[in-house]
Amino acid sequence: GSGEMFRRLVKVNPTGATIGFDLSPNMAARTGRQARRRFPAARTLCQAVDARQMPYRNETFDAVFCCYLLELLSGDDIVHTIAEFHRVLRPGCKLTLVLIGQNTAVFNSVYKVLGSLAPAFWGRQVERRVPELIEAAQFQMLEDHFVRQIFYPSRVLVAQK
């Protein structure tokens, strides 16, 4: 995406390595350049990677943070992606998912129209079934709450491997 969340993660992880990815090579490169310019001393890498099949060894990461990706995937791909998150996380580490919320009727109506006009950009709302998919992938749910950014509702789920 825009790289905003990646830069926020780099800022709160000044002594660790922050690795980001986007399916688009251009967006990944842009995000990496922006992070290096803003945080030149930070250890960052942003590359083009498909979350459904990540090129990382098992139990590589201390945390996985995923923001508004699952809405763009098919049901089967959501299951595969959550399984990949489980595979690359170390035991006891956390997965944080930010999903488009479905807790506001007016927003849901507007989103449904926008999603039908530009599905590749808007995706679809999936948050209601994600908690059960997380638990089916052997994660333990720790937190589940809604946040709002002006008119845009989001659901934040935190789970532990």
Salt bridges, closest charged atoms under 4 A:
GLU4 OE2 - ARG8 NH2 2.68
ASP50 OD2 - ARG52 NH2 2.65
GLU59 OE2 - LYS161 NZ 3.76
ASP62 OD1 - ARG90 NH1 2.51
ASP77 OD2 - ARG52 NH1 2.97
GLU84 OE2 - ARG87 NE 2.78
GLU127 OE1 - ARG155 NH1 2.45
GLU143 OE1 - HIS145 ND1 4.00
ASP144 OD2 - ARG155 NH2 2.50
